[in-house]
Amino acid sequence: MKKLLFFIILCSLFSCSTETQEEQPVVTGKNFALSLYSTDSIYQSGIDSLFLFYFPESSTPAKPIYFQQELAWGDPIVLQDLEPEPHTFITVACSGSLEELKDLHMELHRNYIRINRHDNVSENLFGGVLKADPVSGEKKFELQRLVGGVKINITNFDSLNIQGYPSCHITNSPACICLGDYEDEPVYYDEYIRTDNSWYYVFPTYGVVKGMIEIDYLDENGINKIRMFEFTGKHAIEANKKLELNFMLRKKAITKSGAEDWQLTLEEEVSVL
């Protein structure tokens, strides 16, 4: 009788334990997927290269896990064996090569992102931030364009005795790139843009565009000279927009000292990338 009673109690305890476990969700962290999209449909023909940094919220300090992949637009990014806790996912993607992304020299920190670049970048450079618990299913990852276009043209270039293409230096401070709660830490902005009427893609500027045009020219005696012209525009370089700067350079007059007086005028056009 005692053995029978003990067996009944044991079965009862095992049954309660099983029901409790069945009521609790089974979290494995496997097969978690991120899909890329943009609400503005600004780029739909494919992402060629992707950097993805992700780290658990409990990680102090942040220990980002580096992930690199080439994928078509709409293909999910599948991550496995993540811990079942909130993670932060930060991605930078482009339609260029992985080498182009590596040249950006990205650094991820707990409170900010630093993205440096040393050359013209792809017009299709995107970024995004997502905070999610990788328990199951698929999360949508919204991307935003990080760069803007700028084109600099001297409209009467052919009528001037200029040696080669003039150079243009944009001297603004950089604007912060905001990805969710993260901001790109500004660095000194001294962007060199050729005045060859071509589009270049750079990070946004803080405030209206400012800079300097430098030209090498021949005076009436055939002597090579250099002139510098500072300018201030009416618009900033903004992400997902194109800014066209059309300069006209004229010889205004001859000063009393016999030097040439030049005048630089500027017209601007803004459009959407």
C-alpha positions as CSV (number, residue, x, y, z in Angstrom):
1,M,0.0,0.0,0.0
2,K,2.8,2.4,0.9
3,K,4.6,1.5,-2.4
4,L,1.4,2.2,-4.4
5,L,0.9,5.6,-2.6
6,F,4.5,6.6,-3.3
7,F,4.1,5.7,-7.0
8,I,1.0,7.8,-7.3
9,I,2.6,10.8,-5.7
10,L,5.7,10.4,-7.9
11,C,3.6,10.3,-11.1
12,S,1.6,13.3,-9.9
13,L,4.8,15.4,-9.4
14,F,6.2,14.3,-12.8
15,S,3.0,15.3,-14.5
16,C,3.0,18.8,-13.0
17,S,6.6,19.3,-13.9
18,T,5.9,18.3,-17.5
19,E,2.9,20.7,-17.8
20,T,5.0,23.5,-16.5
21,Q,7.7,22.9,-19.0
22,E,5.2,22.7,-21.9
23,E,3.7,26.0,-20.9
24,Q,7.1,27.8,-21.1
25,P,8.4,28.7,-24.6
26,V,11.3,26.8,-25.9
27,V,14.0,29.3,-26.9
28,T,16.9,28.1,-29.0
29,G,17.9,31.3,-30.9
30,K,18.3,29.4,-34.1
31,N,17.1,30.3,-37.6
32,F,16.7,34.0,-36.7
33,A,16.5,36.0,-40.0
34,L,16.7,39.7,-41.0
35,S,15.2,40.9,-44.2
36,L,16.3,44.2,-45.7
37,Y,13.9,46.8,-47.0
38,S,13.4,50.5,-47.5
39,T,10.1,52.3,-47.0
40,D,11.0,54.8,-49.8
41,S,12.0,52.0,-52.2
42,I,15.1,54.0,-52.9
43,Y,17.0,51.0,-54.1
44,Q,15.5,47.7,-55.3
45,S,18.0,46.2,-57.7
46,G,20.1,44.4,-55.1
47,I,22.6,44.7,-52.3
48,D,26.0,43.4,-53.3
49,S,27.8,43.7,-50.1
50,L,26.9,43.9,-46.4
51,F,28.6,44.4,-43.1
52,L,26.5,43.4,-40.1
53,F,27.5,44.1,-36.5
54,Y,25.4,42.6,-33.7
55,F,25.8,42.2,-30.0
56,P,23.7,41.2,-27.0
57,E,22.5,44.1,-24.8
58,S,24.0,42.4,-21.7
59,S,27.5,42.6,-23.2
60,T,29.5,45.2,-21.3
61,P,31.5,46.6,-22.9
62,A,30.0,45.9,-26.4
63,K,31.6,43.0,-28.2
64,P,30.4,43.2,-31.8
65,I,30.3,40.1,-33.9
66,Y,31.4,40.8,-37.5
67,F,29.3,39.3,-40.3
68,Q,30.0,39.7,-44.0
69,Q,27.9,38.6,-46.9
70,E,26.9,39.3,-50.5
71,L,23.2,38.9,-51.1
72,A,20.4,39.9,-53.5
73,W,17.7,42.4,-52.4
74,G,15.1,40.6,-50.3
75,D,17.2,37.7,-49.4
76,P,17.1,37.1,-45.6
77,I,20.2,37.2,-43.5
78,V,20.0,34.0,-41.4
79,L,21.8,34.0,-38.0
80,Q,22.0,30.9,-35.8
81,D,22.8,30.1,-32.2
82,L,22.2,33.6,-30.8
83,E,21.5,34.0,-27.2
84,P,17.8,34.4,-26.4
85,E,18.1,38.0,-25.2
86,P,17.7,41.5,-26.8
87,H,20.4,42.2,-29.4
88,T,21.4,45.3,-31.3
89,F,21.9,44.8,-35.0
90,I,23.7,47.5,-37.0
91,T,24.3,47.1,-40.8
92,V,26.0,49.1,-43.5
93,A,25.3,47.8,-47.1
94,C,26.0,49.0,-50.6
95,S,25.8,48.0,-54.2
96,G,29.6,48.1,-54.5
97,S,32.3,45.6,-53.6
98,L,33.2,44.4,-50.1
99,E,36.6,46.1,-50.6
100,E,34.7,49.4,-51.0
101,L,32.9,48.8,-47.7
102,K,36.2,47.9,-46.0
103,D,37.6,51.2,-47.1
104,L,35.0,53.0,-45.0
105,H,36.9,52.1,-41.8
106,M,33.8,51.6,-39.6
107,E,34.0,51.4,-35.8
108,L,31.2,50.4,-33.6
109,H,30.9,51.5,-30.0
110,R,28.3,51.2,-27.4
111,N,26.9,54.7,-27.9
112,Y,28.1,55.8,-31.3
113,I,29.3,54.6,-34.7
114,R,32.3,56.1,-36.5
115,I,32.4,55.8,-40.3
116,N,35.4,57.3,-42.1
117,R,36.1,57.3,-45.8
118,H,39.0,58.5,-47.9
119,D,37.4,58.6,-51.4
120,N,34.3,58.9,-53.3
121,V,31.8,56.2,-52.2
122,S,28.8,54.4,-53.8
123,E,25.6,56.4,-54.2
124,N,23.9,53.3,-53.0
125,L,25.4,53.2,-49.5
126,F,22.8,52.3,-46.8
127,G,22.7,51.8,-43.1
128,G,20.2,50.8,-40.4
129,V,19.8,49.7,-36.8
130,L,17.4,47.2,-35.3
131,K,16.9,46.1,-31.7
132,A,15.3,42.7,-31.4
133,D,15.2,39.5,-29.4
134,P,16.2,36.6,-31.7
135,V,13.7,34.1,-30.3
136,S,12.1,33.1,-33.6
137,G,10.8,34.2,-36.9
138,E,12.0,37.0,-39.1
139,K,12.5,40.7,-38.5
140,K,12.5,43.5,-41.1
141,F,15.5,45.7,-41.2
142,E,14.9,49.2,-42.6
143,L,17.7,50.8,-44.5
144,Q,18.3,54.4,-45.2
145,R,20.7,56.0,-47.7
146,L,23.7,57.5,-45.9
147,V,25.2,59.7,-48.6
148,G,24.3,62.6,-50.9
149,G,25.4,63.6,-54.3
150,V,27.4,66.7,-55.3
151,K,28.4,67.9,-58.7
152,I,30.6,71.0,-59.3
153,N,30.8,72.7,-62.6
154,I,32.4,75.9,-63.9
155,T,29.9,76.8,-66.7
156,N,32.3,79.0,-68.7
157,F,35.3,76.7,-68.2
158,D,36.2,76.5,-72.0
159,S,36.5,80.3,-72.3
160,L,39.2,80.5,-69.6
161,N,42.9,79.9,-69.9
162,I,42.8,77.4,-67.0
163,Q,45.5,74.7,-66.7
164,G,43.7,71.4,-66.0
165,Y,40.6,71.1,-63.9
166,P,40.2,73.5,-61.0
167,S,40.1,71.9,-57.6
168,C,37.3,72.4,-55.0
169,H,37.6,71.8,-51.3
170,I,34.5,71.5,-49.2
171,T,35.4,72.6,-45.7
172,N,32.2,72.1,-43.7
173,S,32.1,70.1,-40.5
174,P,30.3,66.8,-41.2
175,A,26.7,66.3,-40.1
176,C,25.9,63.4,-37.8
177,I,24.7,60.2,-39.4
178,C,21.8,59.0,-37.3
179,L,21.0,55.2,-37.3
180,G,18.3,54.6,-34.8
181,D,19.6,55.8,-31.4
182,Y,23.2,55.8,-32.7
183,E,25.0,58.7,-34.3
184,D,28.1,58.7,-36.4
185,E,30.8,60.7,-34.5
186,P,31.8,63.7,-36.7
187,V,35.3,63.9,-38.0
188,Y,37.0,66.8,-39.8
189,Y,35.5,67.3,-43.2
190,D,37.8,68.4,-46.0
191,E,36.3,66.8,-49.1
192,Y,38.1,67.2,-52.4
193,I,35.8,67.3,-55.4
194,R,36.9,67.6,-59.0
195,T,35.1,70.3,-61.0
196,D,34.6,68.0,-64.0
197,N,30.8,68.1,-64.0
198,S,30.7,64.5,-62.6
199,W,28.6,63.3,-59.7
200,Y,30.4,62.5,-56.4
201,Y,28.9,60.9,-53.4
202,V,29.9,62.0,-49.9
203,F,28.5,62.1,-46.4
204,P,26.2,65.0,-45.5
205,T,27.6,68.4,-44.4
206,Y,26.7,70.3,-41.3
207,G,25.1,73.5,-42.5
208,V,25.2,75.0,-46.0
209,V,28.0,73.9,-48.2
210,K,31.2,76.0,-47.9
211,G,34.5,75.7,-49.6
212,M,37.1,77.1,-51.9
213,I,37.8,76.9,-55.6
214,E,41.5,76.9,-56.6
215,I,42.5,77.5,-60.2
216,D,45.7,77.6,-62.2
217,Y,45.5,80.0,-65.1
218,L,47.6,81.9,-67.6
219,D,47.5,85.6,-67.5
220,E,47.8,87.8,-70.7
221,N,51.6,87.5,-70.6
222,G,51.4,83.7,-70.5
223,I,52.6,83.5,-66.9
224,N,51.1,80.8,-64.7
225,K,49.2,82.0,-61.7
226,I,47.0,80.6,-58.9
227,R,43.7,82.2,-57.7
228,M,41.6,81.1,-54.7
229,F,37.9,81.8,-54.4
230,E,35.9,81.1,-51.3
231,F,32.2,80.4,-51.6
232,T,29.2,79.8,-49.4
233,G,26.1,78.1,-50.8
234,K,22.5,78.2,-49.8
235,H,22.0,74.4,-49.4
236,A,23.7,71.6,-47.4
237,I,24.7,68.3,-48.9
238,E,22.0,66.0,-47.6
239,A,21.5,62.2,-47.5
240,N,19.4,60.9,-50.4
241,K,19.6,64.3,-52.3
242,K,21.8,65.7,-55.1
243,L,23.3,69.2,-55.0
244,E,24.6,70.7,-58.2
245,L,26.8,73.7,-57.9
246,N,27.2,75.8,-61.1
247,F,29.9,78.4,-60.9
248,M,30.7,81.2,-63.4
249,L,34.0,82.9,-63.3
250,R,34.5,86.2,-64.9
251,K,37.3,88.8,-65.2
252,K,35.6,91.8,-63.7
253,A,38.0,94.6,-64.2
254,I,41.6,95.7,-63.9
255,T,42.5,97.2,-60.6
256,K,44.6,100.4,-60.1
257,S,47.6,98.2,-59.4
258,G,47.2,96.5,-62.8
259,A,46.0,93.2,-61.2
260,E,43.0,91.4,-62.6
261,D,39.8,91.4,-60.5
262,W,37.8,88.2,-60.8
263,Q,34.2,87.5,-59.8
264,L,32.8,84.1,-58.9
265,T,29.0,83.6,-59.0
266,L,27.1,80.5,-57.9
267,E,23.8,78.9,-58.8
268,E,22.5,75.8,-57.1
269,E,20.0,73.0,-58.0
270,V,18.7,70.4,-55.6
271,S,17.1,67.1,-56.6
272,V,16.3,63.7,-55.1
273,L,18.7,60.8,-55.5
